[in-house]
Amino acid sequence: MAAETAFSTAFMWEAVVTCNQQYDGKFFYAVKTTGIFCRPSCKSKTPNYKNICFFKTAKDALQQGFRPCKRCKPELHVDMYDPQLEVVEQAKNYLEDHYHEKILLRTLAGEIGVSPYHLNRIFKEKTGFTPHMYLEHMRIEKARNLLLSTAYSSTEICFQVGYQSFSSFYRQFKKISGCSPKQFRTEKGWKL
């Protein structure tokens, strides 16, 4: 049942103990007592050394009767799986679908099924923005597109992209774009 890899058992065990993402896809480990197999980077509790075995591929582990871990999803055909990226993508998709609505962090986190603190932390870690900052940039980008492609006034656009007041819209537009909505429309050559 041991994997025929270029890595020694001691080396693979060290990768499992340290949850080393660098070796994801290069080998897998299974826990005999639970019947589950994982990637080396899996954040599940470190198993007892005497209860594990290693496999070169996920297919090998499946053929030996082990089930894939629901946390690290070793059966997926990707070298590295990061469950936090899945949460961030779900948040981005929700923001894209609801950008014109008032969105609170707790509402967004509830839709995804994580805590507001956790969502805020991992979103910023993965994108460089908090969900709120990401939403502001998305709204301003939508406003820019409307300024260049429609005859709507800045006030009409402000409410279409989800702002509750023109002053907030104007302030954010100027902060992100470096100019007012009117200047943006004029400089980019929009003509009625």
C-alpha positions as CSV (number, residue, x, y, z in Angstrom):
1,M,0.0,0.0,0.0
2,A,3.0,2.4,0.3
3,A,3.5,4.9,-2.4
4,E,6.2,4.4,-4.9
5,T,7.5,7.9,-5.0
6,A,10.8,9.6,-5.0
7,F,10.2,10.7,-1.4
8,S,11.1,8.7,1.7
9,T,8.4,7.9,4.2
10,A,10.1,10.2,6.8
11,F,10.1,13.0,4.2
12,M,6.4,12.5,3.4
13,W,5.5,12.3,7.1
14,E,7.2,15.6,7.7
15,A,5.2,17.2,4.8
16,V,2.0,15.9,6.4
17,V,2.9,17.2,9.9
18,T,3.7,20.6,8.5
19,C,0.8,20.7,6.1
20,N,3.2,21.5,3.3
21,Q,1.2,22.6,0.2
22,Q,4.3,22.2,-2.0
23,Y,3.7,18.4,-2.1
24,D,0.0,18.4,-3.0
25,G,-0.5,16.2,-6.0
26,K,2.9,14.6,-5.6
27,F,1.6,12.1,-3.0
28,F,-1.4,11.4,-0.8
29,Y,-1.8,9.9,2.6
30,A,-4.6,7.8,4.1
31,V,-5.6,7.2,7.7
32,K,-6.4,3.5,8.2
33,T,-8.6,4.1,11.3
34,T,-10.9,6.6,9.5
35,G,-10.7,5.2,6.0
36,I,-10.1,8.7,4.6
37,F,-7.3,10.0,2.4
38,C,-5.9,13.5,2.2
39,R,-3.5,15.9,0.5
40,P,-0.3,16.6,2.5
41,S,-1.5,20.2,3.1
42,C,-4.8,19.1,4.7
43,K,-5.5,21.1,7.9
44,S,-7.3,18.2,9.6
45,K,-5.9,17.0,12.9
46,T,-2.5,15.3,12.4
47,P,-3.1,11.5,12.5
48,N,-1.1,9.0,14.5
49,Y,2.0,7.9,12.4
50,K,1.3,4.2,12.9
51,N,-2.2,4.7,11.3
52,I,-1.2,6.1,8.0
53,C,-0.1,4.9,4.6
54,F,1.0,6.8,1.5
55,F,-0.1,6.7,-2.1
56,K,1.3,8.2,-5.3
57,T,-2.1,9.0,-6.7
58,A,-5.7,9.7,-5.5
59,K,-6.8,6.8,-7.7
60,D,-4.5,4.4,-5.9
61,A,-6.1,5.4,-2.5
62,L,-9.6,5.1,-3.9
63,Q,-8.8,1.6,-5.3
64,Q,-7.6,0.6,-1.8
65,G,-11.1,1.6,-0.4
66,F,-10.2,5.0,1.1
67,R,-12.7,7.9,0.9
68,P,-11.6,11.4,-0.1
69,C,-11.5,14.0,2.7
70,K,-14.3,16.5,2.5
71,R,-12.0,19.3,3.7
72,C,-9.0,19.1,1.3
73,K,-10.8,17.3,-1.6
74,P,-7.9,15.2,-2.8
75,E,-10.0,13.6,-5.6
76,L,-10.1,16.9,-7.5
77,H,-7.7,17.0,-10.4
78,V,-5.8,20.0,-9.2
79,D,-2.3,20.1,-7.7
80,M,-3.3,22.4,-4.9
81,Y,-6.7,22.9,-3.4
82,D,-7.4,25.8,-1.2
83,P,-10.9,25.8,0.4
84,Q,-10.5,29.5,1.3
85,L,-10.3,30.4,-2.4
86,E,-13.7,28.7,-2.8
87,V,-15.2,30.9,-0.1
88,V,-13.6,34.0,-1.8
89,E,-15.1,33.0,-5.2
90,Q,-18.5,32.5,-3.6
91,A,-18.3,36.0,-2.0
92,K,-17.2,37.6,-5.3
93,N,-20.1,35.9,-7.1
94,Y,-22.6,37.1,-4.5
95,L,-21.3,40.6,-4.7
96,E,-21.4,40.6,-8.5
97,D,-25.1,39.4,-8.4
98,H,-26.2,41.9,-5.7
99,Y,-23.8,44.9,-6.1
100,H,-26.8,47.2,-6.6
101,E,-28.3,46.3,-3.2
102,K,-27.2,47.3,0.3
103,I,-24.9,44.5,1.5
104,L,-23.7,44.1,5.0
105,L,-20.7,41.9,5.9
106,R,-22.8,39.8,8.2
107,T,-25.4,39.2,5.4
108,L,-22.7,38.3,2.9
109,A,-21.0,35.9,5.4
110,G,-24.3,34.3,6.2
111,E,-25.0,33.7,2.6
112,I,-21.7,31.8,2.3
113,G,-21.9,30.1,5.6
114,V,-18.9,31.5,7.4
115,S,-18.4,34.1,10.2
116,P,-18.0,37.8,9.2
117,Y,-14.6,37.9,10.8
118,H,-13.4,34.8,8.9
119,L,-14.7,36.1,5.6
120,N,-13.2,39.5,6.0
121,R,-9.8,38.0,7.0
122,I,-9.5,35.5,4.2
123,F,-11.0,37.8,1.5
124,K,-8.3,40.4,2.3
125,E,-5.6,37.7,2.5
126,K,-6.5,36.3,-1.0
127,T,-7.5,39.5,-2.9
128,G,-5.8,42.4,-1.1
129,F,-9.2,44.0,-0.5
130,T,-11.9,43.6,2.2
131,P,-15.3,42.6,0.8
132,H,-16.4,46.2,1.3
133,M,-13.5,47.6,-0.7
134,Y,-14.0,45.1,-3.4
135,L,-17.7,46.1,-3.6
136,E,-16.8,49.8,-3.8
137,H,-14.4,49.1,-6.7
138,M,-16.9,46.9,-8.5
139,R,-19.6,49.6,-8.2
140,I,-17.3,52.3,-9.5
141,E,-16.3,50.1,-12.4
142,K,-20.0,49.6,-13.2
143,A,-20.6,53.4,-12.9
144,R,-17.7,54.1,-15.3
145,N,-19.2,51.7,-17.9
146,L,-22.6,53.4,-17.6
147,L,-21.1,56.8,-17.9
148,L,-19.4,55.8,-21.2
149,S,-22.3,53.8,-22.6
150,T,-25.5,55.6,-21.6
151,A,-27.0,59.0,-21.3
152,Y,-28.0,58.5,-17.6
153,S,-27.0,61.3,-15.3
154,S,-24.4,60.8,-12.6
155,T,-27.2,60.8,-10.0
156,E,-29.2,58.1,-11.8
157,I,-26.1,56.0,-12.2
158,C,-25.3,56.5,-8.5
159,F,-28.5,54.8,-7.4
160,Q,-28.3,52.1,-10.2
161,V,-25.0,50.8,-8.9
162,G,-26.1,50.6,-5.3
163,Y,-25.2,53.9,-3.5
164,Q,-27.7,55.3,-1.1
165,S,-26.5,58.9,-1.5
166,F,-24.9,60.9,-4.2
167,S,-22.2,62.4,-1.9
168,S,-21.0,58.9,-1.0
169,F,-20.9,57.9,-4.7
170,Y,-19.1,61.1,-5.7
171,R,-16.5,60.7,-2.9
172,Q,-15.8,57.1,-3.8
173,F,-15.8,57.8,-7.6
174,K,-13.2,60.6,-7.1
175,K,-11.1,58.5,-4.7
176,I,-10.9,55.4,-7.0
177,S,-10.9,57.2,-10.4
178,G,-9.0,60.3,-9.6
179,C,-11.7,62.6,-11.1
180,S,-15.4,63.4,-10.8
181,P,-18.0,61.4,-12.8
182,K,-18.5,64.4,-15.1
183,Q,-14.8,64.8,-15.7
184,F,-14.5,61.0,-16.4
185,R,-17.3,61.2,-19.0
186,T,-15.8,64.3,-20.6
187,E,-12.2,63.0,-20.7
188,K,-13.1,59.6,-22.1
189,G,-14.9,61.2,-25.1
190,W,-18.5,60.3,-24.4
191,K,-20.9,62.2,-26.7
192,L,-24.7,62.3,-26.4
